[in-house]
Amino acid sequence: MTTVFVPGDSGAASVGADAVAAAIAERAPVVRTGSRGAYFLEPLVEVEIGGRRLGYGPVAPEDVPSLFAAGFQSGGDHPLALGP
């Protein structure tokens, strides 16, 4: 199972990262990380595939079902996909 990374710092939390992490955790393991500093993309969700992380963002809790439907855990295309 792919691990999903969601920032847990106060900046990301202030724009909803905790709610996004909780929604994802209902379906997949979540590791809380620090932000990459691009706060306009927070909450930035990442998945590691083949040794590189792919980003999706900014993600709201209501986006989580469509991320799973798009297969984001294996790099699936989604309107919030940002690439590596």
Salt bridges, closest charged atoms under 4 A:
ASP18 OD1 - ARG32 NH2 2.83
GLU46 OE2 - ARG36 NE 2.94
GLU46 OE1 - ARG53 NH1 3.54
